[in-house]
């Protein structure tokens, strides 16, 4: 077997001498799935900075920007077609539940297409801790397990956590006021803030964004923007408040009878938008229907649900297969209640093979808004329901633009009232200086990371994942790409979610010498051209 003296490594490592290892196969080019620069400049630039750091390790890195949502989402969540993906998971109140950013994303049981373990990461200790915390209803006892789980993930590095970009959005105060604004992980996108928006023009509140609705079918939806708009049309039993705690919505009371039995009392006198009453039958039907047809997003949240029983006209009992602590937030707080009189016969009425295929362009829901019209790629108009118990103050018009820059320009001109698209960091100062623009900085519980495909040829090696994590210029990304508007985190549960965040973990830092030493100690080598090779 041919042996090399590692000239590149010797030049860059501080150690005075290196042991030569047998040369293994050359590490293949890294396929880095990322976001398109036109609409998501700072996401793309972050991935570019990461790629530059990895090239210093002797890796060949190919950035692969794909249009979002499709085909990027398909490659990301369904096909797992990448070596590493620039993962950006937005903040939302229901994601304050600690299972979402730990067990749900890294348990090996969640590696199927469409599930959250997109990197197909597998480790027995992670699976064990992840399953253990699900059965603990006591928050303090559960917290101990969640903290330990974060420590294990920190060591194994299934992803390199970059941090949370502070989301900066804005409104034009000539056209809009939000007297009841509340800080929330999703900022102006929060339903609690959209309900409070008051148009000063007498027209619908115009909100600019760059992503169109992918689907109005609750069983087929899979991106945050889809769920945000569906929550305007459909009610849930509870709605998570901006603090991440449950608030009753269709439910008037929730009672934990025992660790596998939960009773929900239903709000009285509520109707769907077509005038039909919402009943306990609709609630039972919805949960049974989503489970029966294996709605992809909800599958993991419904797998612990054994049976839904109607106790009486106003009480529904949920029986679980086992104790499942996230059931309140993740299941009752996310499943939309759909009308049985519409969905019960949708397959027979339309001739489709499964309900996920239903276009549902005239949705009937019980939520605070009704869909007035949808011009695909252009506009989505929601009409407020004055009789709804959540009492929205204005109609909402979502306008779809081609880029964040165009959204910002429309806001400055007064053509729209709200920029839901985060402002490009380099223009925030300019917007702050304009008197009729009000800036909102949101500290989300979401985060950015480089998610490795741990089952793939490149990043199945723990040492390479650790070295790649140490070769990322974190401070340069925060300062130069994000304009300083970001918070760092060592964990996927970020500091804003303080109760569950493990603050004992040191922040990863850029250290190319450390990265190369990790590789050398693991038996990686470099050839005479500086290309990285696997251990023999």
TITORVO-836362 format. One record per residue (C-alpha): residue number from 0; residue in one letter; chain; x, y, z. Coordinates in steps of 0.25 Angstrom, whole numbers, always signed. Layout:
seq NUM type A mol A u X v Y w Z .
...
REM end
This chain:
seq 0 type X mol A u +0 v +0 w +0 .
seq 1 type X mol A u +5 v +14 w -4 .
seq 2 type X mol A u +8 v +23 w +7 .
seq 3 type X mol A u +9 v +38 w +8 .
seq 4 type X mol A u +16 v +48 w +16 .
seq 5 type X mol A u +4 v +58 w +17 .
seq 6 type X mol A u +11 v +70 w +12 .
seq 7 type X mol A u -2 v +79 w +13 .
seq 8 type X mol A u -6 v +74 w +27 .
seq 9 type X mol A u +9 v +76 w +32 .
seq 10 type X mol A u +9 v +90 w +27 .
seq 11 type X mol A u -4 v +94 w +34 .
seq 12 type X mol A u -4 v +86 w +47 .
seq 13 type X mol A u +4 v +91 w +59 .
seq 14 type X mol A u +9 v +77 w +63 .
seq 15 type X mol A u +24 v +76 w +59 .
seq 16 type X mol A u +22 v +62 w +53 .
seq 17 type X mol A u +11 v +53 w +47 .
seq 18 type X mol A u +10 v +38 w +46 .
seq 19 type X mol A u +8 v +34 w +32 .
seq 20 type X mol A u -5 v +25 w +30 .
seq 21 type X mol A u -8 v +16 w +19 .
seq 22 type X mol A u -16 v +24 w +8 .
seq 23 type X mol A u -31 v +21 w +7 .
seq 24 type X mol A u -40 v +25 w -4 .
seq 25 type X mol A u -42 v +40 w -8 .
seq 26 type X mol A u -53 v +46 w -1 .
seq 27 type X mol A u -63 v +49 w -12 .
seq 28 type X mol A u -68 v +63 w -15 .
seq 29 type X mol A u -78 v +68 w -5 .
seq 30 type X mol A u -92 v +71 w -11 .
seq 31 type X mol A u -97 v +83 w -3 .
seq 32 type X mol A u -112 v +85 w -5 .
seq 33 type X mol A u -115 v +100 w -2 .
seq 34 type X mol A u -125 v +111 w -5 .
seq 35 type X mol A u -126 v +120 w -17 .
seq 36 type X mol A u -118 v +133 w -16 .
seq 37 type X mol A u -129 v +142 w -22 .
seq 38 type X mol A u -139 v +139 w -11 .
seq 39 type X mol A u -131 v +134 w +0 .
seq 40 type X mol A u -118 v +142 w -1 .
seq 41 type X mol A u -113 v +140 w +13 .
seq 42 type X mol A u -116 v +125 w +14 .
seq 43 type X mol A u -108 v +123 w +1 .
seq 44 type X mol A u -97 v +132 w +5 .
seq 45 type X mol A u -96 v +124 w +19 .
seq 46 type X mol A u -94 v +111 w +11 .
seq 47 type X mol A u -84 v +118 w +2 .
seq 48 type X mol A u -76 v +122 w +15 .
seq 49 type X mol A u -77 v +108 w +20 .
seq 50 type X mol A u -72 v +102 w +7 .
seq 51 type X mol A u -60 v +111 w +7 .
seq 52 type X mol A u -56 v +106 w +21 .
seq 53 type X mol A u -58 v +92 w +17 .
seq 54 type X mol A u -49 v +94 w +5 .
seq 55 type X mol A u -38 v +97 w +14 .
seq 56 type X mol A u -39 v +83 w +19 .
seq 57 type X mol A u -36 v +77 w +5 .
seq 58 type X mol A u -51 v +75 w +2 .
seq 59 type X mol A u -57 v +78 w -11 .
seq 60 type X mol A u -70 v +84 w -9 .
seq 61 type X mol A u -81 v +87 w -20 .
seq 62 type X mol A u -92 v +96 w -16 .
seq 63 type X mol A u -105 v +92 w -21 .
seq 64 type X mol A u -116 v +103 w -20 .
seq 65 type X mol A u -130 v +98 w -23 .
seq 66 type X mol A u -143 v +106 w -24 .
seq 67 type X mol A u -151 v +106 w -11 .
seq 68 type X mol A u -161 v +100 w -8 .
seq 69 type X mol A u -159 v +90 w -20 .
seq 70 type X mol A u -151 v +83 w -24 .
seq 71 type X mol A u -142 v +86 w -11 .
seq 72 type X mol A u -152 v +81 w -2 .
seq 73 type X mol A u -153 v +68 w -9 .
seq 74 type X mol A u -138 v +66 w -9 .
seq 75 type X mol A u -138 v +70 w +5 .
seq 76 type X mol A u -149 v +63 w +12 .
seq 77 type X mol A u -154 v +52 w +2 .
seq 78 type X mol A u -142 v +47 w -5 .
seq 79 type X mol A u -130 v +51 w +4 .
seq 80 type X mol A u -123 v +54 w -8 .
seq 81 type X mol A u -110 v +62 w -2 .
seq 82 type X mol A u -98 v +60 w +5 .
seq 83 type X mol A u -101 v +72 w +14 .
seq 84 type X mol A u -113 v +82 w +13 .
seq 85 type X mol A u -113 v +96 w +18 .
seq 86 type X mol A u -125 v +94 w +28 .
seq 87 type X mol A u -133 v +106 w +32 .
seq 88 type X mol A u -144 v +102 w +42 .
seq 89 type X mol A u -153 v +114 w +45 .
seq 90 type X mol A u -158 v +117 w +59 .
seq 91 type X mol A u -172 v +114 w +63 .
seq 92 type X mol A u -178 v +113 w +77 .
seq 93 type X mol A u -181 v +98 w +75 .
seq 94 type X mol A u -166 v +96 w +73 .
seq 95 type X mol A u -164 v +100 w +87 .
seq 96 type X mol A u -167 v +86 w +91 .
seq 97 type X mol A u -154 v +80 w +93 .
seq 98 type X mol A u -156 v +67 w +85 .
seq 99 type X mol A u -157 v +74 w +72 .
seq 100 type X mol A u -143 v +79 w +71 .
seq 101 type X mol A u -137 v +67 w +78 .
seq 102 type X mol A u -143 v +53 w +77 .
seq 103 type X mol A u -152 v +56 w +65 .
seq 104 type X mol A u -140 v +60 w +56 .
seq 105 type X mol A u -130 v +50 w +61 .
seq 106 type X mol A u -137 v +37 w +65 .
seq 107 type X mol A u -134 v +26 w +55 .
seq 108 type X mol A u -148 v +22 w +54 .
seq 109 type X mol A u -151 v +36 w +48 .
seq 110 type X mol A u -142 v +34 w +35 .
seq 111 type X mol A u -153 v +30 w +25 .
seq 112 type X mol A u -156 v +39 w +13 .
seq 113 type X mol A u -164 v +51 w +18 .
seq 114 type X mol A u -160 v +50 w +33 .
seq 115 type X mol A u -151 v +59 w +41 .
seq 116 type X mol A u -138 v +51 w +41 .
seq 117 type X mol A u -134 v +55 w +28 .
seq 118 type X mol A u -119 v +52 w +30 .
seq 119 type X mol A u -123 v +37 w +33 .
seq 120 type X mol A u -115 v +39 w +46 .
seq 121 type X mol A u -115 v +26 w +55 .
seq 122 type X mol A u -110 v +24 w +69 .
seq 123 type X mol A u -115 v +15 w +80 .
seq 124 type X mol A u -112 v +25 w +92 .
seq 125 type X mol A u -120 v +36 w +84 .
seq 126 type X mol A u -131 v +27 w +82 .
seq 127 type X mol A u -132 v +22 w +96 .
seq 128 type X mol A u -132 v +36 w +102 .
seq 129 type X mol A u -142 v +41 w +92 .
seq 130 type X mol A u -152 v +30 w +95 .
seq 131 type X mol A u -150 v +32 w +110 .
seq 132 type X mol A u -153 v +47 w +110 .
seq 133 type X mol A u -166 v +44 w +103 .
seq 134 type X mol A u -172 v +37 w +114 .
seq 135 type X mol A u -169 v +47 w +125 .
seq 136 type X mol A u -180 v +57 w +128 .
seq 137 type X mol A u -173 v +64 w +140 .
seq 138 type X mol A u -165 v +75 w +133 .
seq 139 type X mol A u -153 v +76 w +142 .
seq 140 type X mol A u -151 v +61 w +141 .
seq 141 type X mol A u -152 v +61 w +126 .
seq 142 type X mol A u -143 v +73 w +125 .
seq 143 type X mol A u -131 v +65 w +131 .
seq 144 type X mol A u -133 v +55 w +120 .
seq 145 type X mol A u -134 v +66 w +109 .
seq 146 type X mol A u -121 v +72 w +114 .
seq 147 type X mol A u -114 v +59 w +114 .
seq 148 type X mol A u -119 v +57 w +100 .
seq 149 type X mol A u -113 v +70 w +95 .
seq 150 type X mol A u -100 v +66 w +101 .
seq 151 type X mol A u -100 v +53 w +93 .
seq 152 type X mol A u -104 v +60 w +80 .
seq 153 type X mol A u -93 v +70 w +83 .
seq 154 type X mol A u -82 v +59 w +83 .
seq 155 type X mol A u -88 v +52 w +71 .
seq 156 type X mol A u -90 v +64 w +62 .
seq 157 type X mol A u -101 v +60 w +53 .
seq 158 type X mol A u -101 v +75 w +49 .
seq 159 type X mol A u -93 v +87 w +51 .
seq 160 type X mol A u -102 v +97 w +58 .
seq 161 type X mol A u -99 v +111 w +52 .
seq 162 type X mol A u -109 v +119 w +61 .
seq 163 type X mol A u -122 v +126 w +60 .
seq 164 type X mol A u -123 v +138 w +50 .
seq 165 type X mol A u -131 v +149 w +56 .
seq 166 type X mol A u -143 v +151 w +47 .
seq 167 type X mol A u -145 v +166 w +44 .
seq 168 type X mol A u -159 v +169 w +38 .
seq 169 type X mol A u -166 v +183 w +36 .
seq 170 type X mol A u -179 v +190 w +35 .
seq 171 type X mol A u -183 v +203 w +28 .
seq 172 type X mol A u -190 v +211 w +39 .
seq 173 type X mol A u -197 v +220 w +29 .
seq 174 type X mol A u -205 v +208 w +25 .
seq 175 type X mol A u -205 v +199 w +37 .
seq 176 type X mol A u -205 v +198 w +52 .
seq 177 type X mol A u -204 v +186 w +62 .
seq 178 type X mol A u -209 v +191 w +75 .
seq 179 type X mol A u -209 v +177 w +81 .
seq 180 type X mol A u -195 v +172 w +76 .
seq 181 type X mol A u -189 v +161 w +85 .
seq 182 type X mol A u -174 v +156 w +83 .
seq 183 type X mol A u -175 v +142 w +77 .
seq 184 type X mol A u -165 v +132 w +71 .
seq 185 type X mol A u -172 v +134 w +58 .
seq 186 type X mol A u -173 v +150 w +59 .
seq 187 type X mol A u -182 v +156 w +49 .
seq 188 type X mol A u -186 v +142 w +44 .
seq 189 type X mol A u -192 v +139 w +57 .
seq 190 type X mol A u -207 v +137 w +57 .
seq 191 type X mol A u -208 v +145 w +69 .
seq 192 type X mol A u -202 v +157 w +62 .
seq 193 type X mol A u -209 v +155 w +49 .
seq 194 type X mol A u -223 v +155 w +57 .
seq 195 type X mol A u -219 v +169 w +62 .
seq 196 type X mol A u -215 v +175 w +49 .
seq 197 type X mol A u -224 v +188 w +47 .
seq 198 type X mol A u -223 v +194 w +33 .
seq 199 type X mol A u -223 v +209 w +33 .
seq 200 type X mol A u -227 v +209 w +18 .
seq 201 type X mol A u -241 v +202 w +19 .
seq 202 type X mol A u -236 v +191 w +11 .
seq 203 type X mol A u -230 v +177 w +13 .
seq 204 type X mol A u -216 v +177 w +20 .
seq 205 type X mol A u -206 v +175 w +9 .
seq 206 type X mol A u -195 v +165 w +13 .
seq 207 type X mol A u -183 v +163 w +4 .
seq 208 type X mol A u -175 v +150 w +4 .
seq 209 type X mol A u -167 v +141 w -7 .
seq 210 type X mol A u -174 v +128 w -5 .
seq 211 type X mol A u -187 v +124 w -10 .
seq 212 type X mol A u -197 v +114 w -4 .
seq 213 type X mol A u -193 v +100 w -8 .
seq 214 type X mol A u -206 v +93 w -3 .
seq 215 type X mol A u -219 v +97 w +4 .
seq 216 type X mol A u -221 v +82 w +7 .
seq 217 type X mol A u -218 v +80 w +22 .
seq 218 type X mol A u -213 v +65 w +19 .
seq 219 type X mol A u -203 v +69 w +8 .
seq 220 type X mol A u -197 v +82 w +14 .
seq 221 type X mol A u -182 v +81 w +18 .
seq 222 type X mol A u -176 v +95 w +19 .
seq 223 type X mol A u -178 v +105 w +30 .
seq 224 type X mol A u -185 v +116 w +21 .
seq 225 type X mol A u -195 v +105 w +17 .
seq 226 type X mol A u -198 v +102 w +32 .
seq 227 type X mol A u -199 v +117 w +35 .
seq 228 type X mol A u -210 v +120 w +25 .
seq 229 type X mol A u -217 v +107 w +28 .
seq 230 type X mol A u -218 v +112 w +42 .
seq 231 type X mol A u -226 v +124 w +38 .
seq 232 type X mol A u -236 v +115 w +31 .
seq 233 type X mol A u -237 v +103 w +40 .
seq 234 type X mol A u -237 v +102 w +55 .
seq 235 type X mol A u -230 v +93 w +65 .
seq 236 type X mol A u -234 v +88 w +78 .
seq 237 type X mol A u -223 v +97 w +84 .
seq 238 type X mol A u -214 v +108 w +79 .
seq 239 type X mol A u -201 v +110 w +84 .
seq 240 type X mol A u -199 v +124 w +90 .
seq 241 type X mol A u -187 v +132 w +87 .
seq 242 type X mol A u -180 v +127 w +100 .
seq 243 type X mol A u -181 v +113 w +95 .
seq 244 type X mol A u -192 v +109 w +105 .
seq 245 type X mol A u -205 v +104 w +100 .
seq 246 type X mol A u -218 v +112 w +99 .
seq 247 type X mol A u -231 v +107 w +97 .
seq 248 type X mol A u -237 v +109 w +83 .
seq 249 type X mol A u -248 v +99 w +80 .
seq 250 type X mol A u -246 v +93 w +93 .
seq 251 type X mol A u -252 v +99 w +105 .
seq 252 type X mol A u -245 v +90 w +115 .
seq 253 type X mol A u -234 v +79 w +115 .
seq 254 type X mol A u -233 v +69 w +126 .
seq 255 type X mol A u -222 v +58 w +127 .
seq 256 type X mol A u -229 v +47 w +133 .
seq 257 type X mol A u -217 v +38 w +134 .
seq 258 type X mol A u -204 v +36 w +126 .
seq 259 type X mol A u -211 v +30 w +114 .
seq 260 type X mol A u -225 v +37 w +115 .
seq 261 type X mol A u -228 v +51 w +112 .
seq 262 type X mol A u -242 v +57 w +112 .
seq 263 type X mol A u -245 v +70 w +103 .
seq 264 type X mol A u -258 v +78 w +105 .
seq 265 type X mol A u -262 v +85 w +92 .
seq 266 type X mol A u -266 v +99 w +91 .
seq 267 type X mol A u -281 v +101 w +89 .
seq 268 type X mol A u -289 v +107 w +77 .
seq 269 type X mol A u -278 v +108 w +67 .
seq 270 type X mol A u -280 v +106 w +52 .
seq 271 type X mol A u -272 v +104 w +39 .
seq 272 type X mol A u -271 v +114 w +29 .
seq 273 type X mol A u -283 v +108 w +21 .
seq 274 type X mol A u -292 v +109 w +33 .
seq 275 type X mol A u -292 v +95 w +38 .
seq 276 type X mol A u -289 v +92 w +53 .
seq 277 type X mol A u -276 v +87 w +57 .
seq 278 type X mol A u -278 v +75 w +66 .
seq 279 type X mol A u -271 v +64 w +74 .
seq 280 type X mol A u -273 v +55 w +61 .
seq 281 type X mol A u -264 v +65 w +53 .
seq 282 type X mol A u -253 v +65 w +64 .
seq 283 type X mol A u -253 v +49 w +64 .
seq 284 type X mol A u -254 v +48 w +49 .
seq 285 type X mol A u -242 v +58 w +47 .
seq 286 type X mol A u -232 v +50 w +56 .
seq 287 type X mol A u -237 v +37 w +51 .
seq 288 type X mol A u -236 v +42 w +37 .
seq 289 type X mol A u -222 v +48 w +38 .
seq 290 type X mol A u -217 v +35 w +45 .
seq 291 type X mol A u -224 v +25 w +35 .
seq 292 type X mol A u -218 v +32 w +23 .
seq 293 type X mol A u -205 v +34 w +29 .
seq 294 type X mol A u -204 v +49 w +26 .
seq 295 type X mol A u -188 v +50 w +25 .
seq 296 type X mol A u -186 v +62 w +34 .
seq 297 type X mol A u -195 v +57 w +45 .
seq 298 type X mol A u -191 v +42 w +45 .
seq 299 type X mol A u -181 v +43 w +56 .
seq 300 type X mol A u -190 v +51 w +65 .
seq 301 type X mol A u -202 v +42 w +63 .
seq 302 type X mol A u -195 v +28 w +65 .
seq 303 type X mol A u -197 v +29 w +80 .
seq 304 type X mol A u -212 v +31 w +78 .
seq 305 type X mol A u -220 v +18 w +80 .
seq 306 type X mol A u -234 v +22 w +80 .
seq 307 type X mol A u -243 v +34 w +80 .
seq 308 type X mol A u -256 v +33 w +87 .
seq 309 type X mol A u -268 v +42 w +88 .
seq 310 type X mol A u -273 v +42 w +102 .
seq 311 type X mol A u -285 v +51 w +100 .
seq 312 type X mol A u -288 v +63 w +90 .
seq 313 type X mol A u -278 v +72 w +96 .
seq 314 type X mol A u -267 v +63 w +101 .
seq 315 type X mol A u -256 v +55 w +94 .
seq 316 type X mol A u -247 v +44 w +100 .
seq 317 type X mol A u -233 v +42 w +94 .
seq 318 type X mol A u -227 v +28 w +98 .
seq 319 type X mol A u -212 v +27 w +96 .
seq 320 type X mol A u -204 v +14 w +94 .
seq 321 type X mol A u -194 v +19 w +104 .
seq 322 type X mol A u -190 v +31 w +112 .
seq 323 type X mol A u -187 v +42 w +102 .
seq 324 type X mol A u -183 v +56 w +108 .
seq 325 type X mol A u -183 v +64 w +95 .
seq 326 type X mol A u -198 v +60 w +92 .
seq 327 type X mol A u -204 v +73 w +96 .
seq 328 type X mol A u -195 v +82 w +89 .
seq 329 type X mol A u -191 v +74 w +77 .
seq 330 type X mol A u -204 v +66 w +74 .
seq 331 type X mol A u -216 v +74 w +80 .
seq 332 type X mol A u -209 v +87 w +76 .
seq 333 type X mol A u -206 v +83 w +62 .
seq 334 type X mol A u -217 v +74 w +56 .
seq 335 type X mol A u -227 v +83 w +48 .
seq 336 type X mol A u -242 v +80 w +50 .
seq 337 type X mol A u -248 v +77 w +36 .
seq 338 type X mol A u -263 v +76 w +33 .
seq 339 type X mol A u -268 v +61 w +32 .
seq 340 type X mol A u -279 v +65 w +23 .
seq 341 type X mol A u -268 v +70 w +13 .
seq 342 type X mol A u -256 v +60 w +15 .
seq 343 type X mol A u -264 v +48 w +18 .
seq 344 type X mol A u -268 v +46 w +3 .
seq 345 type X mol A u -257 v +53 w -4 .
seq 346 type X mol A u -251 v +41 w -10 .
seq 347 type X mol A u -265 v +36 w -15 .
seq 348 type X mol A u -268 v +50 w -20 .
seq 349 type X mol A u -255 v +53 w -28 .
seq 350 type X mol A u -250 v +39 w -32 .
seq 351 type X mol A u -237 v +41 w -25 .
seq 352 type X mol A u -229 v +30 w -19 .
seq 353 type X mol A u -226 v +37 w -6 .
seq 354 type X mol A u -230 v +50 w +1 .
seq 355 type X mol A u -216 v +56 w -1 .
seq 356 type X mol A u -219 v +57 w -16 .
seq 357 type X mol A u -231 v +66 w -13 .
seq 358 type X mol A u -228 v +81 w -18 .
seq 359 type X mol A u -237 v +87 w -7 .
seq 360 type X mol A u -237 v +101 w -14 .
seq 361 type X mol A u -250 v +104 w -8 .
seq 362 type X mol A u -247 v +100 w +7 .
seq 363 type X mol A u -258 v +99 w +17 .
seq 364 type X mol A u -253 v +101 w +31 .
seq 365 type X mol A u -257 v +107 w +44 .
seq 366 type X mol A u -245 v +116 w +46 .
seq 367 type X mol A u -245 v +132 w +47 .
seq 368 type X mol A u -244 v +134 w +32 .
seq 369 type X mol A u -250 v +128 w +19 .
seq 370 type X mol A u -242 v +127 w +6 .
seq 371 type X mol A u -248 v +138 w -3 .
seq 372 type X mol A u -239 v +135 w -15 .
seq 373 type X mol A u -225 v +129 w -18 .
seq 374 type X mol A u -218 v +134 w -31 .
seq 375 type X mol A u -206 v +124 w -31 .
seq 376 type X mol A u -193 v +131 w -31 .
seq 377 type X mol A u -199 v +145 w -29 .
seq 378 type X mol A u -209 v +147 w -18 .
seq 379 type X mol A u -217 v +140 w -6 .
seq 380 type X mol A u -229 v +147 w +0 .
seq 381 type X mol A u -235 v +143 w +13 .
seq 382 type X mol A u -248 v +149 w +18 .
seq 383 type X mol A u -250 v +150 w +33 .
seq 384 type X mol A u -261 v +143 w +40 .
seq 385 type X mol A u -267 v +154 w +48 .
seq 386 type X mol A u -275 v +143 w +56 .
seq 387 type X mol A u -262 v +135 w +60 .
seq 388 type X mol A u -258 v +135 w +75 .
seq 389 type X mol A u -244 v +139 w +71 .
seq 390 type X mol A u -250 v +152 w +66 .
seq 391 type X mol A u -240 v +156 w +54 .
seq 392 type X mol A u -240 v +171 w +52 .
seq 393 type X mol A u -237 v +172 w +36 .
seq 394 type X mol A u -237 v +164 w +24 .
seq 395 type X mol A u -223 v +159 w +19 .
seq 396 type X mol A u -217 v +159 w +5 .
seq 397 type X mol A u -204 v +152 w +3 .
seq 398 type X mol A u -196 v +157 w -9 .
seq 399 type X mol A u -185 v +148 w -15 .
seq 400 type X mol A u -173 v +155 w -20 .
seq 401 type X mol A u -160 v +149 w -27 .
seq 402 type X mol A u -150 v +153 w -17 .
seq 403 type X mol A u -148 v +159 w -3 .
seq 404 type X mol A u -142 v +172 w -9 .
seq 405 type X mol A u -155 v +174 w -17 .
seq 406 type X mol A u -163 v +172 w -4 .
seq 407 type X mol A u -155 v +182 w +3 .
seq 408 type X mol A u -157 v +192 w -8 .
seq 409 type X mol A u -172 v +190 w -9 .
seq 410 type X mol A u -173 v +193 w +6 .
seq 411 type X mol A u -165 v +206 w +5 .
seq 412 type X mol A u -174 v +211 w -6 .
seq 413 type X mol A u -186 v +207 w +2 .
seq 414 type X mol A u -191 v +197 w -8 .
seq 415 type X mol A u -192 v +187 w +3 .
seq 416 type X mol A u -194 v +189 w +18 .
seq 417 type X mol A u -185 v +177 w +24 .
seq 418 type X mol A u -172 v +170 w +20 .
seq 419 type X mol A u -174 v +156 w +24 .
seq 420 type X mol A u -161 v +153 w +17 .
seq 421 type X mol A u -149 v +156 w +26 .
seq 422 type X mol A u -141 v +168 w +22 .
seq 423 type X mol A u -128 v +166 w +16 .
seq 424 type X mol A u -118 v +169 w +27 .
seq 425 type X mol A u -111 v +180 w +19 .
seq 426 type X mol A u -123 v +188 w +17 .
seq 427 type X mol A u -128 v +188 w +32 .
seq 428 type X mol A u -122 v +201 w +35 .
seq 429 type X mol A u -128 v +208 w +23 .
seq 430 type X mol A u -142 v +203 w +27 .
seq 431 type X mol A u -140 v +208 w +42 .
seq 432 type X mol A u -137 v +222 w +37 .
seq 433 type X mol A u -150 v +223 w +29 .
seq 434 type X mol A u -160 v +229 w +39 .
seq 435 type X mol A u -173 v +222 w +34 .
seq 436 type X mol A u -166 v +208 w +35 .
seq 437 type X mol A u -167 v +201 w +48 .
seq 438 type X mol A u -156 v +190 w +50 .
seq 439 type X mol A u -160 v +177 w +57 .
seq 440 type X mol A u -148 v +168 w +62 .
seq 441 type X mol A u -152 v +154 w +65 .
seq 442 type X mol A u -143 v +144 w +73 .
seq 443 type X mol A u -148 v +131 w +68 .
seq 444 type X mol A u -147 v +117 w +74 .
seq 445 type X mol A u -143 v +112 w +60 .
seq 446 type X mol A u -129 v +111 w +55 .
seq 447 type X mol A u -119 v +109 w +43 .
seq 448 type X mol A u -110 v +97 w +42 .
seq 449 type X mol A u -102 v +89 w +32 .
seq 450 type X mol A u -109 v +76 w +33 .
seq 451 type X mol A u -100 v +64 w +30 .
seq 452 type X mol A u -106 v +52 w +23 .
seq 453 type X mol A u -100 v +42 w +33 .
seq 454 type X mol A u -103 v +30 w +25 .
seq 455 type X mol A u -96 v +35 w +13 .
seq 456 type X mol A u -82 v +32 w +8 .
seq 457 type X mol A u -76 v +45 w +12 .
seq 458 type X mol A u -82 v +48 w +26 .
seq 459 type X mol A u -84 v +34 w +32 .
seq 460 type X mol A u -70 v +37 w +39 .
seq 461 type X mol A u -72 v +44 w +52 .
seq 462 type X mol A u -58 v +50 w +51 .
seq 463 type X mol A u -61 v +56 w +38 .
seq 464 type X mol A u -74 v +62 w +44 .
seq 465 type X mol A u -66 v +67 w +56 .
seq 466 type X mol A u -55 v +73 w +47 .
seq 467 type X mol A u -65 v +79 w +37 .
seq 468 type X mol A u -72 v +86 w +49 .
seq 469 type X mol A u -59 v +92 w +54 .
seq 470 type X mol A u -56 v +97 w +40 .
seq 471 type X mol A u -68 v +107 w +39 .
seq 472 type X mol A u -65 v +122 w +41 .
seq 473 type X mol A u -77 v +124 w +50 .
seq 474 type X mol A u -73 v +139 w +54 .
seq 475 type X mol A u -71 v +143 w +39 .
seq 476 type X mol A u -85 v +137 w +36 .
seq 477 type X mol A u -91 v +145 w +47 .
seq 478 type X mol A u -84 v +158 w +45 .
seq 479 type X mol A u -83 v +158 w +30 .
seq 480 type X mol A u -95 v +150 w +25 .
seq 481 type X mol A u -105 v +153 w +36 .
seq 482 type X mol A u -100 v +167 w +39 .
seq 483 type X mol A u -99 v +163 w +54 .
seq 484 type X mol A u -114 v +160 w +55 .
seq 485 type X mol A u -112 v +145 w +60 .
seq 486 type X mol A u -111 v +138 w +73 .
seq 487 type X mol A u -101 v +126 w +74 .
seq 488 type X mol A u -105 v +113 w +80 .
seq 489 type X mol A u -97 v +100 w +82 .
seq 490 type X mol A u -111 v +92 w +82 .
seq 491 type X mol A u -123 v +90 w +73 .
seq 492 type X mol A u -131 v +95 w +85 .
seq 493 type X mol A u -126 v +110 w +85 .
seq 494 type X mol A u -125 v +119 w +97 .
seq 495 type X mol A u -138 v +126 w +95 .
seq 496 type X mol A u -145 v +113 w +99 .
seq 497 type X mol A u -137 v +115 w +112 .
seq 498 type X mol A u -144 v +104 w +121 .
seq 499 type X mol A u -140 v +93 w +111 .
seq 500 type X mol A u -127 v +99 w +106 .
seq 501 type X mol A u -114 v +92 w +110 .
seq 502 type X mol A u -105 v +105 w +113 .
seq 503 type X mol A u -93 v +96 w +118 .
seq 504 type X mol A u -89 v +93 w +104 .
seq 505 type X mol A u -78 v +101 w +99 .
seq 506 type X mol A u -81 v +108 w +86 .
seq 507 type X mol A u -74 v +102 w +74 .
seq 508 type X mol A u -63 v +111 w +68 .
seq 509 type X mol A u -55 v +112 w +55 .
seq 510 type X mol A u -42 v +105 w +57 .
seq 511 type X mol A u -35 v +99 w +45 .
seq 512 type X mol A u -24 v +94 w +53 .
seq 513 type X mol A u -33 v +86 w +62 .
seq 514 type X mol A u -41 v +81 w +50 .
seq 515 type X mol A u -29 v +75 w +43 .
seq 516 type X mol A u -24 v +69 w +56 .
seq 517 type X mol A u -37 v +62 w +57 .
seq 518 type X mol A u -35 v +56 w +43 .
seq 519 type X mol A u -21 v +52 w +45 .
seq 520 type X mol A u -24 v +45 w +59 .
seq 521 type X mol A u -35 v +37 w +52 .
seq 522 type X mol A u -26 v +33 w +40 .
seq 523 type X mol A u -30 v +42 w +29 .
seq 524 type X mol A u -19 v +46 w +20 .
seq 525 type X mol A u -16 v +56 w +9 .
seq 526 type X mol A u -10 v +53 w -5 .
seq 527 type X mol A u +0 v +62 w -12 .
seq 528 type X mol A u -11 v +71 w -18 .
seq 529 type X mol A u -16 v +74 w -4 .
seq 530 type X mol A u -29 v +65 w -6 .
seq 531 type X mol A u -35 v +58 w +6 .
seq 532 type X mol A u -35 v +43 w +7 .
seq 533 type X mol A u -42 v +33 w +16 .
seq 534 type X mol A u -35 v +24 w +26 .
seq 535 type X mol A u -30 v +12 w +19 .
REM end
